[in-house]
Amino acid sequence: MVGSVIAISGPELEGATEPNLSAEATSSSAKASNNPEPHDAVLNPIDRALEDIGFGRFQIMMMAICGMAWFVDSVEAGGLAYIYVTLDAEWRTTTGDWGLLQSVKSLCSVAGALGFGMAADKFGRRPAFLGALAATSLAGMASAASQEFYSLLVLRSLTNVGAGGILPVSISLLAEHLPPSSRESCMVLMQIFFTCGHVLAVVLAMLLPTSDGGWRMFLIALALPTALLMFAWPLIPESPSYLQMSGQETKAKDALRKICLRNKGGAEALVFSEDLQHSAQDQKADQSATGVARLFSTRRLAVHTCLFGLLWALTNSASDFGNWITEIGHEHGIQSHQVEGFMIVFKVVGVAAFITSAVFARGGRGPLILRGGYLAATLAAAAASAVVTLGGSRVLLAVSVAVLFIPYDVVWSLIYATAASSFDSRCRASALAVATCFSRAAATVVPLITGKLLEQHEFFALSFWTLAWAAATCVACLISFSVPEQNVKEVKDLSAP
């Protein structure tokens, strides 16, 4: 196979040492043999280039930037609940008002996910990411000035339009800057940011005064990280995969060259095994079938998309048990502060689960571990149901729920990574947006169901969650975690006339 070379020259490399290209190529080949490519797929030109460059400082910077999406998702999922009681006293709101807020927030998240996801596939990851970030930070800050419930409802809804779009776009942006051999393990580690968001919300709720307008400071503090990230906009790059897909080969090469410079410093040239240039026919096909249109362009791809959406919806449904931990604990005589301490401990323990998953997910083993996580969660949920049915002790119930949290963390850390690896760059952001919509739809409906089931008996709710985990396990076994209809393009030499 004839390689193609992108040379790096100019003042950027003044004083740089000349590399041994043959040695670098040999090293890349050895690395590829030691780290199996994800799902045994043939790497496209961009992924091959990223694999040759390797993991380094640039990827660490991207993980820090894109990690804000997981942070925001965590804060929006549960952070606002810590001011409900305070506002009940100040505004005379009721649980019905907060239920309305949660439903409207979920619907706005769906709109944001679809809108920004499609924009990312059409106009680029960078502008979509910055737009979602701006909407989240500005509306989040403005919500601290709310004077009554309905102004808070409108502003938090606008916040969730941005927050709903940040996650699918940032997953695409990060995945398309990571070497394929490290992609799934690095994506798993991003779940740590979700834990940080949850813990920060709890700590701020404990430290900041809730009376005399302290809740306003709480909302500002939650929005501050995203607002500060806006100042880092010059550092946020465009995805080289998107640039190639949209026919901007020169910019794609420049983007890869900058990544190489950041990671290797003195590297003067980079050897690629495949050409980055599309034929005119390929460019036309790429531009006419992107985003949601591509997802449903063939029956196979449509089924693939719907299965992922169903998997996310079932996973969210099964994970609903976390929203009722306080209620279940109260039924068994466990104090709320004990439950909160329990949750913080297991959020920290969850970090160990993320790291373990990241280690074992290398080399394309993510789907296997994900399926194992679903099966373990099903068994743990069934055990918790059995404890309740047989009238087990509080300690036994706490242990069974604690065991459930471990596969729960494994599943959520891997579901993002495997989904990102299962769609190509022409529709990745839209696919993640569709999956997010399925998940948000479940988050809107399922609490209404489980709330009614808990009124009857907690056994019925636990059985519902167990069945949801079991159904998710079956769907995960049906899904092929690979890019369908992936085209292997002809290899050309850039140096050829």
Secondary structure, DSSP 8 states (H G I E B T S, - for coil): ---EEEE--SGGGTT-----HHHHHHHHHHHHHHS--GGG----HHHHHHHHH-S-HHHHHHHHHHHHHHHHHHHHHHGGGGGHHHHHHHH---HHHHHHHHHHHHHHHHHHHHHHHHHHHHH-HHHHHHHHHHHHHHHHHHHTT--SHHHHHHHHHHHHHHHHHHHHHHHHHHHTTS-HHHHHHHHHHTHHHHHHHHHHHHHHHHHS-STTTHHHHHHHHHHHHHHHHGGGGGG----HHHHHHTT-HHHHHHHHHHHHHHHHSS--EEEESS-----HHHHHHHHHS-HHHHHTSSHHHHHHHHHHHHHHHHHHHHGGGGGGHHHHHHHTT--HHHHHHHHHHHHHHHHHHHHHHHHHTTTTTHHHHHHHHHHHHHHHHHHHHHHHHTT--HHHHHHHHHHHHHHHHHHHHHHHHHHHHTS-TTTHHHHHHHHHHHHHHHHHHHHHHHHHHHHH-HHHHHHHHHHHHHHHHHHHHH---S-TT--------TT--
